[in-house]
Structures are given as C-alpha cells and as structure tokens.
C-alpha cells in the first residue's frame, strides 16, 4: 500500500518539476530575447530538445540544465525552483 502512495507522490513531483523547468525556461529565454533555435545553438543542444523541455515532454539532464543556465546567465536554481528565482 505504501509503495503505491510513494509511487504516486514521485510521479506527481516529477510532473510538477518538469512543468516548473518548462515555465522557467520559457520565461528566462524570452526575457533574454532568445529564440529556441538561438538558445539551442549557444547551449550546444538540439532545438527540438529546447522545445520538448518547454512543453514538459523531456526531463533535461544536469549537464543540459547547466549549459542552459550558463547561456541564460542565471543560477541553476532559477531554472528548477520558481520560489528561488529572481524577480
């Protein structure tokens, strides 16, 4: 019984996390004036990867998140935790 509850909690947390990263990436990319293509080029990832992240269909690796944070000139926390983002 506890296993199913934990599994459901993990799945929900994963969905919330993916949506947070998606929302933050869109906001930061647009604030910086980057297209998906330009951000992908500068970060060394495929444009489709940016699109999938922004649509919540892909959970980026730490390496990808780090590349994005460097290009966007933000702390990694700003990409993954909306509560820690600078306004």
Phi and psi restraints in degrees (range 20) as a CNS / XPLOR table:
assign (resid 1 and name C) (resid 2 and name N)
       (resid 2 and name CA) (resid 2 and name C) 1.0 -64.5 20.0 2
assign (resid 2 and name N) (resid 2 and name CA)
       (resid 2 and name C) (resid 3 and name N) 1.0 -34.8 20.0 2
assign (resid 2 and name C) (resid 3 and name N)
       (resid 3 and name CA) (resid 3 and name C) 1.0 -59.7 20.0 2
assign (resid 3 and name N) (resid 3 and name CA)
       (resid 3 and name C) (resid 4 and name N) 1.0 -41.5 20.0 2
assign (resid 3 and name C) (resid 4 and name N)
       (resid 4 and name CA) (resid 4 and name C) 1.0 -67.5 20.0 2
assign (resid 4 and name N) (resid 4 and name CA)
       (resid 4 and name C) (resid 5 and name N) 1.0 -38.3 20.0 2
assign (resid 4 and name C) (resid 5 and name N)
       (resid 5 and name CA) (resid 5 and name C) 1.0 -65.8 20.0 2
assign (resid 5 and name N) (resid 5 and name CA)
       (resid 5 and name C) (resid 6 and name N) 1.0 -45.3 20.0 2
assign (resid 5 and name C) (resid 6 and name N)
       (resid 6 and name CA) (resid 6 and name C) 1.0 -63.1 20.0 2
assign (resid 6 and name N) (resid 6 and name CA)
       (resid 6 and name C) (resid 7 and name N) 1.0 -42.4 20.0 2
assign (resid 6 and name C) (resid 7 and name N)
       (resid 7 and name CA) (resid 7 and name C) 1.0 -60.0 20.0 2
assign (resid 7 and name N) (resid 7 and name CA)
       (resid 7 and name C) (resid 8 and name N) 1.0 -44.2 20.0 2
assign (resid 7 and name C) (resid 8 and name N)
       (resid 8 and name CA) (resid 8 and name C) 1.0 -64.7 20.0 2
assign (resid 8 and name N) (resid 8 and name CA)
       (resid 8 and name C) (resid 9 and name N) 1.0 -39.5 20.0 2
assign (resid 8 and name C) (resid 9 and name N)
       (resid 9 and name CA) (resid 9 and name C) 1.0 -65.9 20.0 2
assign (resid 9 and name N) (resid 9 and name CA)
       (resid 9 and name C) (resid 10 and name N) 1.0 -41.5 20.0 2
assign (resid 9 and name C) (resid 10 and name N)
       (resid 10 and name CA) (resid 10 and name C) 1.0 -64.9 20.0 2
assign (resid 10 and name N) (resid 10 and name CA)
       (resid 10 and name C) (resid 11 and name N) 1.0 -41.9 20.0 2
assign (resid 10 and name C) (resid 11 and name N)
       (resid 11 and name CA) (resid 11 and name C) 1.0 -62.9 20.0 2
assign (resid 11 and name N) (resid 11 and name CA)
       (resid 11 and name C) (resid 12 and name N) 1.0 -44.1 20.0 2
assign (resid 11 and name C) (resid 12 and name N)
       (resid 12 and name CA) (resid 12 and name C) 1.0 -63.4 20.0 2
assign (resid 12 and name N) (resid 12 and name CA)
       (resid 12 and name C) (resid 13 and name N) 1.0 -43.4 20.0 2
assign (resid 12 and name C) (resid 13 and name N)
       (resid 13 and name CA) (resid 13 and name C) 1.0 -63.1 20.0 2
assign (resid 13 and name N) (resid 13 and name CA)
       (resid 13 and name C) (resid 14 and name N) 1.0 -38.2 20.0 2
assign (resid 13 and name C) (resid 14 and name N)
       (resid 14 and name CA) (resid 14 and name C) 1.0 -64.6 20.0 2
assign (resid 14 and name N) (resid 14 and name CA)
       (resid 14 and name C) (resid 15 and name N) 1.0 -43.1 20.0 2
assign (resid 14 and name C) (resid 15 and name N)
       (resid 15 and name CA) (resid 15 and name C) 1.0 -65.0 20.0 2
assign (resid 15 and name N) (resid 15 and name CA)
       (resid 15 and name C) (resid 16 and name N) 1.0 -43.8 20.0 2
assign (resid 15 and name C) (resid 16 and name N)
       (resid 16 and name CA) (resid 16 and name C) 1.0 -63.7 20.0 2
assign (resid 16 and name N) (resid 16 and name CA)
       (resid 16 and name C) (resid 17 and name N) 1.0 -42.4 20.0 2
assign (resid 16 and name C) (resid 17 and name N)
       (resid 17 and name CA) (resid 17 and name C) 1.0 -62.7 20.0 2
assign (resid 17 and name N) (resid 17 and name CA)
       (resid 17 and name C) (resid 18 and name N) 1.0 -45.8 20.0 2
assign (resid 17 and name C) (resid 18 and name N)
       (resid 18 and name CA) (resid 18 and name C) 1.0 -61.6 20.0 2
assign (resid 18 and name N) (resid 18 and name CA)
       (resid 18 and name C) (resid 19 and name N) 1.0 -39.4 20.0 2
assign (resid 18 and name C) (resid 19 and name N)
       (resid 19 and name CA) (resid 19 and name C) 1.0 -69.5 20.0 2
assign (resid 19 and name N) (resid 19 and name CA)
       (resid 19 and name C) (resid 20 and name N) 1.0 -37.1 20.0 2
assign (resid 19 and name C) (resid 20 and name N)
       (resid 20 and name CA) (resid 20 and name C) 1.0 -62.5 20.0 2
assign (resid 20 and name N) (resid 20 and name CA)
       (resid 20 and name C) (resid 21 and name N) 1.0 -47.6 20.0 2
assign (resid 20 and name C) (resid 21 and name N)
       (resid 21 and name CA) (resid 21 and name C) 1.0 -61.6 20.0 2
assign (resid 21 and name N) (resid 21 and name CA)
       (resid 21 and name C) (resid 22 and name N) 1.0 -42.4 20.0 2
assign (resid 21 and name C) (resid 22 and name N)
       (resid 22 and name CA) (resid 22 and name C) 1.0 -60.0 20.0 2
assign (resid 22 and name N) (resid 22 and name CA)
       (resid 22 and name C) (resid 23 and name N) 1.0 -50.0 20.0 2
assign (resid 22 and name C) (resid 23 and name N)
       (resid 23 and name CA) (resid 23 and name C) 1.0 -62.8 20.0 2
assign (resid 23 and name N) (resid 23 and name CA)
       (resid 23 and name C) (resid 24 and name N) 1.0 -43.4 20.0 2
assign (resid 23 and name C) (resid 24 and name N)
       (resid 24 and name CA) (resid 24 and name C) 1.0 -67.6 20.0 2
assign (resid 24 and name N) (resid 24 and name CA)
       (resid 24 and name C) (resid 25 and name N) 1.0 -40.1 20.0 2
assign (resid 24 and name C) (resid 25 and name N)
       (resid 25 and name CA) (resid 25 and name C) 1.0 -64.0 20.0 2
assign (resid 25 and name N) (resid 25 and name CA)
       (resid 25 and name C) (resid 26 and name N) 1.0 -45.0 20.0 2
assign (resid 25 and name C) (resid 26 and name N)
       (resid 26 and name CA) (resid 26 and name C) 1.0 -59.2 20.0 2
assign (resid 26 and name N) (resid 26 and name CA)
       (resid 26 and name C) (resid 27 and name N) 1.0 -49.5 20.0 2
assign (resid 26 and name C) (resid 27 and name N)
       (resid 27 and name CA) (resid 27 and name C) 1.0 -61.0 20.0 2
assign (resid 27 and name N) (resid 27 and name CA)
       (resid 27 and name C) (resid 28 and name N) 1.0 -48.3 20.0 2
assign (resid 27 and name C) (resid 28 and name N)
       (resid 28 and name CA) (resid 28 and name C) 1.0 -67.2 20.0 2
assign (resid 28 and name N) (resid 28 and name CA)
       (resid 28 and name C) (resid 29 and name N) 1.0 -40.5 20.0 2
assign (resid 28 and name C) (resid 29 and name N)
       (resid 29 and name CA) (resid 29 and name C) 1.0 -60.9 20.0 2
assign (resid 29 and name N) (resid 29 and name CA)
       (resid 29 and name C) (resid 30 and name N) 1.0 -46.1 20.0 2
assign (resid 29 and name C) (resid 30 and name N)
       (resid 30 and name CA) (resid 30 and name C) 1.0 -68.4 20.0 2
assign (resid 30 and name N) (resid 30 and name CA)
       (resid 30 and name C) (resid 31 and name N) 1.0 -39.2 20.0 2
assign (resid 30 and name C) (resid 31 and name N)
       (resid 31 and name CA) (resid 31 and name C) 1.0 -59.3 20.0 2
assign (resid 31 and name N) (resid 31 and name CA)
       (resid 31 and name C) (resid 32 and name N) 1.0 -35.9 20.0 2
assign (resid 31 and name C) (resid 32 and name N)
       (resid 32 and name CA) (resid 32 and name C) 1.0 -86.1 20.0 2
assign (resid 32 and name N) (resid 32 and name CA)
       (resid 32 and name C) (resid 33 and name N) 1.0 -6.6 20.0 2
assign (resid 32 and name C) (resid 33 and name N)
       (resid 33 and name CA) (resid 33 and name C) 1.0 78.1 20.0 2
assign (resid 33 and name N) (resid 33 and name CA)
       (resid 33 and name C) (resid 34 and name N) 1.0 24.2 20.0 2
assign (resid 33 and name C) (resid 34 and name N)
       (resid 34 and name CA) (resid 34 and name C) 1.0 -95.2 20.0 2
assign (resid 34 and name N) (resid 34 and name CA)
       (resid 34 and name C) (resid 35 and name N) 1.0 141.9 20.0 2
assign (resid 34 and name C) (resid 35 and name N)
       (resid 35 and name CA) (resid 35 and name C) 1.0 -81.3 20.0 2
assign (resid 35 and name N) (resid 35 and name CA)
       (resid 35 and name C) (resid 36 and name N) 1.0 166.0 20.0 2
assign (resid 35 and name C) (resid 36 and name N)
       (resid 36 and name CA) (resid 36 and name C) 1.0 -59.2 20.0 2
assign (resid 36 and name N) (resid 36 and name CA)
       (resid 36 and name C) (resid 37 and name N) 1.0 -41.1 20.0 2
assign (resid 36 and name C) (resid 37 and name N)
       (resid 37 and name CA) (resid 37 and name C) 1.0 -63.2 20.0 2
assign (resid 37 and name N) (resid 37 and name CA)
       (resid 37 and name C) (resid 38 and name N) 1.0 -45.2 20.0 2
assign (resid 37 and name C) (resid 38 and name N)
       (resid 38 and name CA) (resid 38 and name C) 1.0 -66.7 20.0 2
assign (resid 38 and name N) (resid 38 and name CA)
       (resid 38 and name C) (resid 39 and name N) 1.0 -43.4 20.0 2
assign (resid 38 and name C) (resid 39 and name N)
       (resid 39 and name CA) (resid 39 and name C) 1.0 -60.8 20.0 2
assign (resid 39 and name N) (resid 39 and name CA)
       (resid 39 and name C) (resid 40 and name N) 1.0 -44.6 20.0 2
assign (resid 39 and name C) (resid 40 and name N)
       (resid 40 and name CA) (resid 40 and name C) 1.0 -60.7 20.0 2
assign (resid 40 and name N) (resid 40 and name CA)
       (resid 40 and name C) (resid 41 and name N) 1.0 -45.1 20.0 2
assign (resid 40 and name C) (resid 41 and name N)
       (resid 41 and name CA) (resid 41 and name C) 1.0 -59.9 20.0 2
assign (resid 41 and name N) (resid 41 and name CA)
       (resid 41 and name C) (resid 42 and name N) 1.0 -48.8 20.0 2
assign (resid 41 and name C) (resid 42 and name N)
       (resid 42 and name CA) (resid 42 and name C) 1.0 -66.8 20.0 2
assign (resid 42 and name N) (resid 42 and name CA)
       (resid 42 and name C) (resid 43 and name N) 1.0 -34.6 20.0 2
assign (resid 42 and name C) (resid 43 and name N)
       (resid 43 and name CA) (resid 43 and name C) 1.0 -84.7 20.0 2
assign (resid 43 and name N) (resid 43 and name CA)
       (resid 43 and name C) (resid 44 and name N) 1.0 -10.9 20.0 2
assign (resid 43 and name C) (resid 44 and name N)
       (resid 44 and name CA) (resid 44 and name C) 1.0 74.7 20.0 2
assign (resid 44 and name N) (resid 44 and name CA)
       (resid 44 and name C) (resid 45 and name N) 1.0 34.3 20.0 2
assign (resid 44 and name C) (resid 45 and name N)
       (resid 45 and name CA) (resid 45 and name C) 1.0 -127.4 20.0 2
assign (resid 45 and name N) (resid 45 and name CA)
       (resid 45 and name C) (resid 46 and name N) 1.0 167.0 20.0 2
assign (resid 45 and name C) (resid 46 and name N)
       (resid 46 and name CA) (resid 46 and name C) 1.0 -75.5 20.0 2
assign (resid 46 and name N) (resid 46 and name CA)
       (resid 46 and name C) (resid 47 and name N) 1.0 144.7 20.0 2
assign (resid 46 and name C) (resid 47 and name N)
       (resid 47 and name CA) (resid 47 and name C) 1.0 -59.3 20.0 2
assign (resid 47 and name N) (resid 47 and name CA)
       (resid 47 and name C) (resid 48 and name N) 1.0 -34.9 20.0 2
assign (resid 47 and name C) (resid 48 and name N)
       (resid 48 and name CA) (resid 48 and name C) 1.0 -62.3 20.0 2
assign (resid 48 and name N) (resid 48 and name CA)
       (resid 48 and name C) (resid 49 and name N) 1.0 -31.3 20.0 2
assign (resid 48 and name C) (resid 49 and name N)
       (resid 49 and name CA) (resid 49 and name C) 1.0 -64.9 20.0 2
assign (resid 49 and name N) (resid 49 and name CA)
       (resid 49 and name C) (resid 50 and name N) 1.0 -44.5 20.0 2
assign (resid 49 and name C) (resid 50 and name N)
       (resid 50 and name CA) (resid 50 and name C) 1.0 -60.0 20.0 2
assign (resid 50 and name N) (resid 50 and name CA)
       (resid 50 and name C) (resid 51 and name N) 1.0 -46.0 20.0 2
assign (resid 50 and name C) (resid 51 and name N)
       (resid 51 and name CA) (resid 51 and name C) 1.0 -59.9 20.0 2
assign (resid 51 and name N) (resid 51 and name CA)
       (resid 51 and name C) (resid 52 and name N) 1.0 -44.9 20.0 2
assign (resid 51 and name C) (resid 52 and name N)
       (resid 52 and name CA) (resid 52 and name C) 1.0 -64.9 20.0 2
assign (resid 52 and name N) (resid 52 and name CA)
       (resid 52 and name C) (resid 53 and name N) 1.0 -40.3 20.0 2
assign (resid 52 and name C) (resid 53 and name N)
       (resid 53 and name CA) (resid 53 and name C) 1.0 -63.3 20.0 2
assign (resid 53 and name N) (resid 53 and name CA)
       (resid 53 and name C) (resid 54 and name N) 1.0 -47.6 20.0 2
assign (resid 53 and name C) (resid 54 and name N)
       (resid 54 and name CA) (resid 54 and name C) 1.0 -64.6 20.0 2
assign (resid 54 and name N) (resid 54 and name CA)
       (resid 54 and name C) (resid 55 and name N) 1.0 -25.2 20.0 2
assign (resid 54 and name C) (resid 55 and name N)
       (resid 55 and name CA) (resid 55 and name C) 1.0 -95.0 20.0 2
assign (resid 55 and name N) (resid 55 and name CA)
       (resid 55 and name C) (resid 56 and name N) 1.0 4.8 20.0 2
assign (resid 55 and name C) (resid 56 and name N)
       (resid 56 and name CA) (resid 56 and name C) 1.0 71.7 20.0 2
assign (resid 56 and name N) (resid 56 and name CA)
       (resid 56 and name C) (resid 57 and name N) 1.0 20.7 20.0 2
assign (resid 56 and name C) (resid 57 and name N)
       (resid 57 and name CA) (resid 57 and name C) 1.0 -100.0 20.0 2
assign (resid 57 and name N) (resid 57 and name CA)
       (resid 57 and name C) (resid 58 and name N) 1.0 0.8 20.0 2
assign (resid 57 and name C) (resid 58 and name N)
       (resid 58 and name CA) (resid 58 and name C) 1.0 -147.2 20.0 2
assign (resid 58 and name N) (resid 58 and name CA)
       (resid 58 and name C) (resid 59 and name N) 1.0 134.0 20.0 2
assign (resid 58 and name C) (resid 59 and name N)
       (resid 59 and name CA) (resid 59 and name C) 1.0 -99.3 20.0 2
assign (resid 59 and name N) (resid 59 and name CA)
       (resid 59 and name C) (resid 60 and name N) 1.0 108.4 20.0 2
assign (resid 59 and name C) (resid 60 and name N)
       (resid 60 and name CA) (resid 60 and name C) 1.0 -70.5 20.0 2
assign (resid 60 and name N) (resid 60 and name CA)
       (resid 60 and name C) (resid 61 and name N) 1.0 151.0 20.0 2
assign (resid 60 and name C) (resid 61 and name N)
       (resid 61 and name CA) (resid 61 and name C) 1.0 -73.7 20.0 2
assign (resid 61 and name N) (resid 61 and name CA)
       (resid 61 and name C) (resid 62 and name N) 1.0 166.5 20.0 2
assign (resid 61 and name C) (resid 62 and name N)
       (resid 62 and name CA) (resid 62 and name C) 1.0 -60.2 20.0 2
assign (resid 62 and name N) (resid 62 and name CA)
       (resid 62 and name C) (resid 63 and name N) 1.0 -38.7 20.0 2
assign (resid 62 and name C) (resid 63 and name N)
       (resid 63 and name CA) (resid 63 and name C) 1.0 -59.9 20.0 2
assign (resid 63 and name N) (resid 63 and name CA)
       (resid 63 and name C) (resid 64 and name N) 1.0 -46.0 20.0 2
assign (resid 63 and name C) (resid 64 and name N)
       (resid 64 and name CA) (resid 64 and name C) 1.0 -65.4 20.0 2
assign (resid 64 and name N) (resid 64 and name CA)
       (resid 64 and name C) (resid 65 and name N) 1.0 -43.7 20.0 2
assign (resid 64 and name C) (resid 65 and name N)
       (resid 65 and name CA) (resid 65 and name C) 1.0 -61.1 20.0 2
assign (resid 65 and name N) (resid 65 and name CA)
       (resid 65 and name C) (resid 66 and name N) 1.0 -40.0 20.0 2
assign (resid 65 and name C) (resid 66 and name N)
       (resid 66 and name CA) (resid 66 and name C) 1.0 -64.7 20.0 2
assign (resid 66 and name N) (resid 66 and name CA)
       (resid 66 and name C) (resid 67 and name N) 1.0 -45.2 20.0 2
assign (resid 66 and name C) (resid 67 and name N)
       (resid 67 and name CA) (resid 67 and name C) 1.0 -58.0 20.0 2
assign (resid 67 and name N) (resid 67 and name CA)
       (resid 67 and name C) (resid 68 and name N) 1.0 -44.5 20.0 2
assign (resid 67 and name C) (resid 68 and name N)
       (resid 68 and name CA) (resid 68 and name C) 1.0 -65.1 20.0 2
assign (resid 68 and name N) (resid 68 and name CA)
       (resid 68 and name C) (resid 69 and name N) 1.0 -41.6 20.0 2
assign (resid 68 and name C) (resid 69 and name N)
       (resid 69 and name CA) (resid 69 and name C) 1.0 -66.0 20.0 2
assign (resid 69 and name N) (resid 69 and name CA)
       (resid 69 and name C) (resid 70 and name N) 1.0 -35.0 20.0 2
assign (resid 69 and name C) (resid 70 and name N)
       (resid 70 and name CA) (resid 70 and name C) 1.0 -65.2 20.0 2
assign (resid 70 and name N) (resid 70 and name CA)
       (resid 70 and name C) (resid 71 and name N) 1.0 -48.1 20.0 2
assign (resid 70 and name C) (resid 71 and name N)
       (resid 71 and name CA) (resid 71 and name C) 1.0 -64.4 20.0 2
assign (resid 71 and name N) (resid 71 and name CA)
       (resid 71 and name C) (resid 72 and name N) 1.0 -40.2 20.0 2
assign (resid 71 and name C) (resid 72 and name N)
       (resid 72 and name CA) (resid 72 and name C) 1.0 -81.6 20.0 2
assign (resid 72 and name N) (resid 72 and name CA)
       (resid 72 and name C) (resid 73 and name N) 1.0 -4.0 20.0 2
assign (resid 72 and name C) (resid 73 and name N)
       (resid 73 and name CA) (resid 73 and name C) 1.0 54.0 20.0 2
assign (resid 73 and name N) (resid 73 and name CA)
       (resid 73 and name C) (resid 74 and name N) 1.0 53.4 20.0 2
assign (resid 73 and name C) (resid 74 and name N)
       (resid 74 and name CA) (resid 74 and name C) 1.0 -138.4 20.0 2
assign (resid 74 and name N) (resid 74 and name CA)
       (resid 74 and name C) (resid 75 and name N) 1.0 164.0 20.0 2
assign (resid 74 and name C) (resid 75 and name N)
       (resid 75 and name CA) (resid 75 and name C) 1.0 -73.2 20.0 2
assign (resid 75 and name N) (resid 75 and name CA)
       (resid 75 and name C) (resid 76 and name N) 1.0 150.4 20.0 2
assign (resid 75 and name C) (resid 76 and name N)
       (resid 76 and name CA) (resid 76 and name C) 1.0 -55.8 20.0 2
assign (resid 76 and name N) (resid 76 and name CA)
       (resid 76 and name C) (resid 77 and name N) 1.0 -38.0 20.0 2
assign (resid 76 and name C) (resid 77 and name N)
       (resid 77 and name CA) (resid 77 and name C) 1.0 -58.4 20.0 2
assign (resid 77 and name N) (resid 77 and name CA)
       (resid 77 and name C) (resid 78 and name N) 1.0 -30.2 20.0 2
assign (resid 77 and name C) (resid 78 and name N)
       (resid 78 and name CA) (resid 78 and name C) 1.0 -67.5 20.0 2
assign (resid 78 and name N) (resid 78 and name CA)
       (resid 78 and name C) (resid 79 and name N) 1.0 -24.5 20.0 2
assign (resid 78 and name C) (resid 79 and name N)
       (resid 79 and name CA) (resid 79 and name C) 1.0 -84.3 20.0 2
assign (resid 79 and name N) (resid 79 and name CA)
       (resid 79 and name C) (resid 80 and name N) 1.0 -28.8 20.0 2
assign (resid 79 and name C) (resid 80 and name N)
       (resid 80 and name CA) (resid 80 and name C) 1.0 -109.5 20.0 2
assign (resid 80 and name N) (resid 80 and name CA)
       (resid 80 and name C) (resid 81 and name N) 1.0 -11.5 20.0 2
assign (resid 80 and name C) (resid 81 and name N)
       (resid 81 and name CA) (resid 81 and name C) 1.0 -139.5 20.0 2
assign (resid 81 and name N) (resid 81 and name CA)
       (resid 81 and name C) (resid 82 and name N) 1.0 104.4 20.0 2
assign (resid 81 and name C) (resid 82 and name N)
       (resid 82 and name CA) (resid 82 and name C) 1.0 -61.4 20.0 2
assign (resid 82 and name N) (resid 82 and name CA)
       (resid 82 and name C) (resid 83 and name N) 1.0 -24.7 20.0 2
assign (resid 82 and name C) (resid 83 and name N)
       (resid 83 and name CA) (resid 83 and name C) 1.0 -71.5 20.0 2
assign (resid 83 and name N) (resid 83 and name CA)
       (resid 83 and name C) (resid 84 and name N) 1.0 -25.1 20.0 2
assign (resid 83 and name C) (resid 84 and name N)
       (resid 84 and name CA) (resid 84 and name C) 1.0 -98.4 20.0 2
assign (resid 84 and name N) (resid 84 and name CA)
       (resid 84 and name C) (resid 85 and name N) 1.0 1.6 20.0 2
assign (resid 84 and name C) (resid 85 and name N)
       (resid 85 and name CA) (resid 85 and name C) 1.0 -75.1 20.0 2
assign (resid 85 and name N) (resid 85 and name CA)
       (resid 85 and name C) (resid 86 and name N) 1.0 150.1 20.0 2
assign (resid 85 and name C) (resid 86 and name N)
       (resid 86 and name CA) (resid 86 and name C) 1.0 -80.8 20.0 2
assign (resid 86 and name N) (resid 86 and name CA)
       (resid 86 and name C) (resid 87 and name N) 1.0 141.3 20.0 2
